Amino acid sequence: MTILTLVRHGETAWNYEGRIQGSTDIPLNDTGRLQARGIADTLAAEYAGREVVVVSSDLGRAAETADIIAAALGTEVSHRFPGLQERSYGEAEGMDAPTFYDTYGPWHAADVPGAETWPVVRERALAALAEAVASAPDGVDVIAVAHGALIREVIMFATDGEFPREGERLPNCSATTFRLDGDRWEMLAYAGVAS
């Protein structure tokens, strides 16, 4: 059994501006670094005296968030997984949310040229997380820092689509926790909030 905590990266300038980042490698802003220190302090208190493995996406905003968390836990990031990158949004990257909606329609049903499909996002996320959990010593929990849309896909998989509920979002530096027992996923803590 493994406890897996998925943390969304801290804020970037594009998050602040309401722009779609996708696989574009946008760094944290000062607010994002402050948010990362906040979740790092929370996780350091929660994991005090316990060993934990920290991994992340290889995009800079997740990598820096993970570095801040790992430092607070007295460890280092053990691996950067390309499979934990945000969904590539193709032609929509850099677009603001209203323009996206006007151009492609509702978020969950949008067909964006060049965008990665949701099933592909889910498949690569689950494969990367399985690799991260398998690489951790027995009985050691895993913290994985990734991206909002990818984490949503994992939550939908783990809860059979019950979460996130319509109109909910995952704030920057929010943490969602699961218990993994073989192929069984159980969500222990959920970070979604109303939009």
Backbone as CSV, one residue per row, in Angstrom:
resi,resn,N_x,N_y,N_z,CA_x,CA_y,CA_z,C_x,C_y,C_z
1,MET,0.835,-1.183,0.000,0.000,0.000,0.000,0.885,1.254,0.000
2,THR,0.465,2.243,-0.761,1.206,3.512,-0.855,0.227,4.672,-0.731
3,ILE,0.639,5.690,-0.007,-0.098,6.957,-0.005,0.554,7.842,-1.056
4,LEU,-0.268,8.299,-2.012,0.199,9.152,-3.101,-0.494,10.499,-2.989
5,THR,0.286,11.557,-2.891,-0.258,12.918,-2.856,0.125,13.625,-4.147
6,LEU,-0.888,14.093,-4.861,-0.674,14.863,-6.086,-0.811,16.341,-5.763
7,VAL,0.213,17.111,-6.063,0.238,18.547,-5.798,0.274,19.276,-7.128
8,ARG,-0.628,20.242,-7.290,-0.556,21.099,-8.465,0.529,22.147,-8.224
9,HIS,1.265,22.473,-9.244,2.345,23.463,-9.155,1.821,24.827,-8.702
10,GLY,2.731,25.701,-8.289,2.386,27.059,-7.900,2.033,27.925,-9.100
11,GLU,1.560,29.122,-8.801,1.083,30.045,-9.828,2.202,30.524,-10.747
12,THR,1.838,30.740,-12.000,2.717,31.346,-13.000,2.055,32.631,-13.502
13,ALA,2.781,33.390,-14.289,2.201,34.595,-14.887,0.997,34.238,-15.755
14,TRP,1.069,33.127,-16.469,-0.055,32.725,-17.320,-1.252,32.286,-16.489
15,ASN,-1.022,31.629,-15.338,-2.154,31.322,-14.445,-2.817,32.622,-14.021
16,TYR,-2.010,33.574,-13.599,-2.520,34.860,-13.125,-3.349,35.559,-14.202
17,GLU,-2.895,35.462,-15.448,-3.570,36.119,-16.569,-4.722,35.285,-17.135
18,GLY,-4.922,34.068,-16.622,-5.994,33.216,-17.123,-5.711,32.630,-18.493
19,ARG,-4.427,32.422,-18.801,-4.031,31.872,-20.101,-3.751,30.382,-19.990
20,ILE,-3.984,29.677,-21.082,-3.781,28.229,-21.127,-2.305,27.942,-21.357
21,GLN,-1.694,27.189,-20.424,-0.263,26.905,-20.513,0.024,25.625,-21.257
22,GLY,-0.693,24.566,-20.884,-0.405,23.277,-21.502,1.049,22.906,-21.332
23,SER,1.679,22.489,-22.429,3.073,22.048,-22.363,4.062,23.200,-22.525
24,THR,3.569,24.431,-22.660,4.460,25.591,-22.703,5.120,25.727,-21.328
25,ASP,6.428,25.888,-21.322,7.183,25.840,-20.067,7.287,27.233,-19.440
26,ILE,6.264,27.594,-18.673,6.187,28.903,-18.022,6.656,28.747,-16.565
27,PRO,7.577,29.610,-16.095,8.092,29.460,-14.725,7.108,29.977,-13.671
28,LEU,7.358,29.606,-12.430,6.597,30.160,-11.308,6.817,31.664,-11.223
29,ASN,5.802,32.372,-10.733,5.989,33.777,-10.375,6.218,33.845,-8.861
30,ASP,6.360,35.036,-8.323,6.636,35.165,-6.878,5.502,34.605,-6.037
31,THR,4.262,34.809,-6.478,3.117,34.234,-5.758,3.206,32.712,-5.765
32,GLY,3.574,32.134,-6.894,3.713,30.684,-7.001,4.765,30.130,-6.062
33,ARG,5.870,30.868,-5.909,6.917,30.428,-4.976,6.426,30.503,-3.531
34,LEU,5.667,31.538,-3.219,5.076,31.663,-1.881,4.085,30.527,-1.621
35,GLN,3.257,30.220,-2.620,2.311,29.101,-2.493,3.066,27.782,-2.282
36,ALA,4.150,27.607,-3.021,4.940,26.372,-2.900,5.527,26.241,-1.502
37,ARG,6.002,27.349,-0.944,6.530,27.299,0.428,5.413,26.957,1.421
38,GLY,4.209,27.451,1.162,3.077,27.145,2.041,2.729,25.671,2.041
39,ILE,2.603,25.060,0.848,2.275,23.630,0.804,3.459,22.807,1.300
40,ALA,4.673,23.303,1.078,5.861,22.600,1.580,5.837,22.533,3.107
41,ASP,5.480,23.642,3.758,5.399,23.649,5.224,4.321,22.689,5.714
42,THR,3.184,22.674,5.039,2.094,21.761,5.410,2.540,20.308,5.289
43,LEU,3.169,19.970,4.160,3.608,18.587,3.946,4.755,18.215,4.879
44,ALA,5.650,19.156,5.183,6.743,18.872,6.119,6.191,18.531,7.499
45,ALA,5.151,19.233,7.933,4.525,18.921,9.224,3.838,17.561,9.174
46,GLU,3.155,17.281,8.071,2.441,16.014,7.928,3.391,14.823,7.878
47,TYR,4.530,15.001,7.227,5.482,13.901,7.046,6.649,13.936,8.035
48,ALA,6.559,14.727,9.067,7.645,14.832,10.045,8.027,13.443,10.565
49,GLY,9.304,13.111,10.461,9.794,11.835,10.966,9.526,10.657,10.051
50,ARG,8.942,10.904,8.873,8.639,9.812,7.935,9.412,10.019,6.638
51,GLU,9.783,8.929,6.031,10.448,8.999,4.730,9.395,9.200,3.641
52,VAL,9.736,9.986,2.634,8.830,10.232,1.517,9.661,10.439,0.260
53,VAL,9.123,10.002,-0.871,9.759,10.216,-2.166,9.019,11.349,-2.861
54,VAL,9.763,12.327,-3.398,9.182,13.444,-4.124,9.596,13.331,-5.586
55,VAL,8.600,13.388,-6.475,8.831,13.367,-7.919,8.050,14.526,-8.532
56,SER,8.314,14.800,-9.817,7.569,15.880,-10.470,7.557,15.692,-11.971
57,SER,6.720,16.500,-12.600,6.792,16.732,-14.036,8.145,17.385,-14.316
58,ASP,8.588,17.283,-15.558,9.854,17.930,-15.910,9.676,19.370,-16.385
59,LEU,8.440,19.881,-16.422,8.236,21.298,-16.749,8.665,22.156,-15.561
60,GLY,9.240,23.309,-15.841,9.862,24.140,-14.816,8.968,24.511,-13.655
61,ARG,7.695,24.831,-13.898,6.814,25.264,-12.814,6.553,24.148,-11.807
62,ALA,6.445,22.912,-12.289,6.267,21.774,-11.386,7.594,21.393,-10.734
63,ALA,8.668,21.445,-11.511,9.985,21.084,-10.977,10.392,22.017,-9.833
64,GLU,10.184,23.326,-10.015,10.559,24.266,-8.954,9.674,24.080,-7.722
65,THR,8.382,23.863,-7.927,7.482,23.596,-6.800,7.958,22.363,-6.034
66,ALA,8.312,21.314,-6.767,8.785,20.074,-6.129,10.090,20.295,-5.384
67,ASP,10.995,21.094,-5.945,12.265,21.384,-5.259,12.011,22.072,-3.916
68,ILE,11.068,23.000,-3.895,10.744,23.715,-2.651,10.147,22.748,-1.626
69,ILE,9.267,21.862,-2.080,8.663,20.861,-1.186,9.734,19.911,-0.660
70,ALA,10.564,19.390,-1.561,11.602,18.439,-1.148,12.549,19.064,-0.129
71,ALA,12.948,20.306,-0.340,13.852,20.974,0.608,13.216,21.052,1.992
72,ALA,11.926,21.368,2.055,11.240,21.451,3.354,11.163,20.086,4.033
73,LEU,11.155,19.027,3.230,11.101,17.667,3.761,12.493,17.091,4.033
74,GLY,13.539,17.866,3.731,14.906,17.404,3.967,15.360,16.343,2.983
75,THR,14.838,16.397,1.765,15.210,15.413,0.744,15.399,16.127,-0.591
76,GLU,15.538,15.366,-1.647,15.653,15.913,-2.997,14.624,15.248,-3.881
77,VAL,14.310,15.889,-4.993,13.400,15.281,-5.964,14.131,14.098,-6.587
78,SER,13.484,12.929,-6.551,14.165,11.720,-7.022,14.062,11.526,-8.528
79,HIS,13.012,12.094,-9.141,12.848,11.887,-10.578,11.930,12.953,-11.167
80,ARG,12.214,13.353,-12.415,11.358,14.259,-13.192,10.742,13.415,-14.318
81,PHE,9.447,13.258,-14.288,8.769,12.413,-15.260,8.111,13.242,-16.372
82,PRO,8.543,13.097,-17.633,7.837,13.750,-18.738,6.363,13.329,-18.799
83,GLY,6.062,12.125,-18.336,4.686,11.632,-18.337,3.761,12.396,-17.412
84,LEU,4.323,13.223,-16.519,3.499,14.035,-15.619,3.308,15.459,-16.143
85,GLN,3.768,15.730,-17.366,3.567,17.058,-17.948,2.083,17.350,-18.131
86,GLU,1.771,18.636,-18.190,0.404,19.058,-18.472,-0.024,18.598,-19.864
87,ARG,-1.325,18.515,-20.042,-1.878,18.207,-21.355,-1.389,19.264,-22.346
88,SER,-0.989,18.815,-23.528,-0.660,19.751,-24.598,-1.979,20.226,-25.208
89,TYR,-2.150,21.550,-25.267,-3.398,22.118,-25.785,-3.295,22.576,-27.228
90,GLY,-2.239,22.196,-27.916,-2.130,22.507,-29.330,-2.277,23.990,-29.617
91,GLU,-3.165,24.325,-30.548,-3.343,25.708,-30.987,-3.905,26.620,-29.899
92,ALA,-4.411,26.054,-28.813,-5.008,26.867,-27.745,-3.986,27.369,-26.730
93,GLU,-2.765,26.892,-26.780,-1.778,27.322,-25.781,-1.527,28.823,-25.889
94,GLY,-1.581,29.480,-24.738,-1.396,30.917,-24.673,-2.697,31.704,-24.756
95,MET,-3.785,31.035,-25.115,-5.098,31.679,-25.253,-5.694,31.949,-23.881
96,ASP,-6.448,33.040,-23.748,-7.155,33.249,-22.476,-8.455,32.434,-22.488
97,ALA,-9.030,32.208,-21.319,-10.191,31.324,-21.184,-11.403,31.787,-21.998
98,PRO,-11.762,33.088,-21.980,-12.915,33.507,-22.793,-12.709,33.268,-24.297
99,THR,-11.499,33.534,-24.779,-11.212,33.299,-26.203,-11.299,31.815,-26.519
100,PHE,-10.785,30.986,-25.609,-10.875,29.533,-25.789,-12.327,29.114,-25.930
101,TYR,-13.172,29.586,-25.007,-14.587,29.203,-25.025,-15.258,29.678,-26.312
102,ASP,-14.981,30.911,-26.714,-15.569,31.449,-27.939,-15.104,30.686,-29.174
103,THR,-13.884,30.199,-29.146,-13.306,29.513,-30.300,-13.672,28.036,-30.349
104,TYR,-13.598,27.360,-29.187,-13.721,25.899,-29.177,-14.913,25.367,-28.383
105,GLY,-15.583,26.212,-27.630,-16.733,25.758,-26.850,-16.343,25.327,-25.454
106,PRO,-17.226,24.568,-24.767,-16.978,24.152,-23.384,-15.671,23.355,-23.250
107,TRP,-15.002,23.610,-22.163,-13.680,23.047,-21.876,-13.635,21.534,-22.055
108,HIS,-14.574,20.817,-21.434,-14.533,19.347,-21.405,-14.837,18.719,-22.766
109,ALA,-15.491,19.470,-23.667,-15.885,18.910,-24.960,-15.137,19.542,-26.134
110,ALA,-14.212,20.440,-25.866,-13.526,21.182,-26.928,-12.653,20.267,-27.775
111,ASP,-12.722,20.459,-29.072,-11.879,19.731,-30.013,-10.871,20.732,-30.578
112,VAL,-9.683,20.760,-29.983,-8.671,21.757,-30.332,-7.634,21.129,-31.257
113,PRO,-7.413,21.733,-32.426,-6.390,21.194,-33.329,-5.023,21.097,-32.639
114,GLY,-4.421,19.921,-32.758,-3.094,19.697,-32.194,-3.066,19.368,-30.719
115,ALA,-4.227,19.375,-30.049,-4.256,19.089,-28.609,-4.183,17.581,-28.358
116,GLU,-3.571,17.244,-27.254,-3.501,15.856,-26.811,-4.897,15.413,-26.363
117,THR,-5.274,14.203,-26.680,-6.593,13.718,-26.279,-6.603,13.354,-24.800
118,TRP,-7.779,13.444,-24.178,-7.899,13.120,-22.752,-7.476,11.689,-22.444
119,PRO,-7.876,10.673,-23.245,-7.427,9.309,-22.937,-5.910,9.165,-22.940
120,VAL,-5.226,9.877,-23.831,-3.758,9.810,-23.874,-3.168,10.457,-22.621
121,VAL,-3.741,11.593,-22.194,-3.266,12.251,-20.970,-3.393,11.289,-19.789
122,ARG,-4.557,10.668,-19.664,-4.789,9.750,-18.550,-3.819,8.580,-18.585
123,GLU,-3.650,7.992,-19.746,-2.779,6.819,-19.876,-1.342,7.139,-19.477
124,ARG,-0.818,8.262,-19.973,0.579,8.577,-19.646,0.731,8.995,-18.184
125,ALA,-0.286,9.679,-17.626,-0.236,10.057,-16.211,-0.205,8.824,-15.328
126,LEU,-1.100,7.880,-15.592,-1.152,6.665,-14.770,0.121,5.841,-14.921
127,ALA,0.688,5.797,-16.115,1.942,5.064,-16.318,3.084,5.715,-15.540
128,ALA,3.172,7.041,-15.580,4.238,7.748,-14.852,4.069,7.583,-13.344
129,LEU,2.831,7.662,-12.861,2.600,7.495,-11.426,2.894,6.061,-10.983
130,ALA,2.559,5.087,-11.811,2.885,3.687,-11.488,4.393,3.506,-11.387
131,GLU,5.128,4.142,-12.297,6.596,4.071,-12.258,7.134,4.750,-10.999
132,ALA,6.563,5.889,-10.640,7.007,6.605,-9.440,6.764,5.779,-8.189
133,VAL,5.588,5.185,-8.080,5.258,4.363,-6.909,6.143,3.120,-6.868
134,ALA,6.360,2.495,-8.016,7.197,1.292,-8.067,8.645,1.590,-7.697
135,SER,9.104,2.804,-7.973,10.496,3.158,-7.678,10.715,3.498,-6.199
136,ALA,9.632,3.740,-5.466,9.757,4.067,-4.033,9.970,2.793,-3.225
137,PRO,10.780,2.851,-2.185,10.934,1.677,-1.315,9.589,1.275,-0.702
138,ASP,9.452,0.013,-0.365,8.213,-0.474,0.243,7.858,0.344,1.476
139,GLY,6.588,0.724,1.560,6.098,1.462,2.717,6.406,2.944,2.715
140,VAL,7.034,3.436,1.636,7.374,4.857,1.553,6.349,5.555,0.662
141,ASP,5.815,6.652,1.164,4.801,7.400,0.430,5.435,8.265,-0.654
142,VAL,4.591,8.700,-1.600,5.068,9.464,-2.755,4.289,10.773,-2.860
143,ILE,5.026,11.859,-3.074,4.439,13.158,-3.417,4.844,13.433,-4.853
144,ALA,3.846,13.658,-5.716,4.109,13.939,-7.126,3.560,15.321,-7.464
145,VAL,4.421,16.195,-7.969,4.011,17.546,-8.342,3.773,17.566,-9.851
146,ALA,2.553,17.961,-10.223,2.166,17.917,-11.631,1.289,19.129,-11.962
147,HIS,0.277,18.925,-12.786,-0.480,20.005,-13.399,-1.982,19.754,-13.290
148,GLY,-2.748,20.841,-13.322,-4.177,20.778,-13.040,-4.973,19.817,-13.894
149,ALA,-4.882,19.921,-15.221,-5.694,19.054,-16.082,-5.289,17.596,-15.932
150,LEU,-3.996,17.347,-15.795,-3.519,15.974,-15.607,-4.028,15.415,-14.281
151,ILE,-3.952,16.189,-13.222,-4.433,15.723,-11.916,-5.934,15.471,-11.970
152,ARG,-6.685,16.320,-12.670,-8.128,16.098,-12.839,-8.394,14.740,-13.487
153,GLU,-7.619,14.393,-14.495,-7.806,13.099,-15.163,-7.551,11.942,-14.201
154,VAL,-6.530,12.077,-13.369,-6.239,11.021,-12.389,-7.384,10.917,-11.373
155,ILE,-7.885,12.059,-10.918,-9.008,12.059,-9.969,-10.233,11.396,-10.599
156,MET,-10.528,11.736,-11.850,-11.676,11.123,-12.525,-11.510,9.612,-12.636
157,PHE,-10.296,9.174,-12.940,-10.024,7.738,-12.996,-10.246,7.095,-11.631
158,ALA,-9.672,7.684,-10.602,-9.698,7.093,-9.261,-11.094,7.068,-8.645
159,THR,-11.954,8.016,-9.045,-13.290,8.118,-8.439,-14.398,7.705,-9.408
160,ASP,-14.028,7.081,-10.501,-15.012,6.656,-11.505,-15.852,7.828,-12.001
161,GLY,-15.230,8.992,-12.135,-15.894,10.163,-12.658,-16.729,10.950,-11.666
162,GLU,-16.750,10.526,-10.401,-17.539,11.244,-9.386,-16.939,12.624,-9.077
163,PHE,-15.620,12.719,-9.123,-14.898,13.968,-8.893,-13.930,14.185,-10.050
164,PRO,-13.554,15.425,-10.285,-14.092,16.671,-9.761,-15.527,16.897,-10.256
165,ARG,-16.299,17.559,-9.413,-17.667,17.884,-9.794,-17.650,19.024,-10.815
166,GLU,-18.733,19.136,-11.566,-18.837,20.197,-12.561,-18.668,21.557,-11.877
167,GLY,-17.844,22.404,-12.471,-17.618,23.746,-11.937,-16.544,23.822,-10.869
168,GLU,-15.903,22.697,-10.552,-14.817,22.723,-9.569,-13.472,22.824,-10.269
169,ARG,-12.531,23.447,-9.578,-11.166,23.552,-10.089,-10.197,23.153,-8.985
170,LEU,-8.968,22.908,-9.370,-7.897,22.579,-8.428,-6.986,23.796,-8.324
171,PRO,-6.973,24.479,-7.190,-6.136,25.670,-7.054,-4.643,25.339,-7.151
172,ASN,-3.855,26.356,-7.485,-2.405,26.176,-7.476,-1.948,25.748,-6.087
173,CYS,-1.038,24.787,-6.054,-0.458,24.221,-4.824,-1.490,23.526,-3.938
174,SER,-2.572,23.067,-4.541,-3.508,22.224,-3.796,-2.981,20.791,-3.817
175,ALA,-3.394,20.013,-2.825,-2.939,18.627,-2.701,-4.141,17.696,-2.621
176,THR,-4.109,16.642,-3.420,-5.132,15.602,-3.407,-4.427,14.286,-3.092
177,THR,-4.964,13.534,-2.136,-4.268,12.352,-1.632,-5.078,11.083,-1.877
178,PHE,-4.356,10.029,-2.243,-4.946,8.720,-2.527,-4.222,7.633,-1.752
179,ARG,-4.958,6.556,-1.469,-4.350,5.312,-0.993,-4.374,4.342,-2.166
180,LEU,-3.209,3.823,-2.532,-3.101,2.857,-3.614,-2.793,1.500,-3.012
181,ASP,-3.613,0.530,-3.354,-3.418,-0.844,-2.873,-3.582,-1.758,-4.079
182,GLY,-2.460,-2.112,-4.705,-2.516,-2.855,-5.961,-3.141,-1.969,-7.022
183,ASP,-4.210,-2.462,-7.656,-4.912,-1.677,-8.683,-6.025,-0.823,-8.091
184,ARG,-6.213,-0.872,-6.795,-7.311,-0.153,-6.146,-6.860,1.237,-5.701
185,TRP,-7.633,2.248,-6.096,-7.377,3.638,-5.712,-8.492,4.093,-4.795
186,GLU,-8.132,4.761,-3.708,-9.119,5.368,-2.811,-8.692,6.804,-2.543
187,MET,-9.576,7.761,-2.837,-9.243,9.163,-2.589,-9.449,9.461,-1.126
188,LEU,-8.423,9.966,-0.449,-8.465,10.273,0.980,-8.705,11.753,1.259
189,ALA,-8.173,12.619,0.400,-8.318,14.073,0.572,-8.429,14.688,-0.809
190,TYR,-9.403,15.578,-0.947,-9.711,16.179,-2.244,-9.574,17.694,-2.143
191,ALA,-8.964,18.306,-3.157,-8.636,19.726,-3.079,-9.496,20.607,-3.987
192,GLY,-10.498,20.047,-4.642,-11.295,20.833,-5.565,-12.118,21.902,-4.866
193,VAL,-12.238,23.056,-5.503,-13.053,24.162,-4.970,-13.935,24.676,-6.111
194,ALA,-15.015,25.338,-5.752,-15.917,25.911,-6.747,-15.197,26.996,-7.524
195,SER,-15.442,27.026,-8.804,-14.801,28.033,-9.668,-15.363,29.422,-9.403
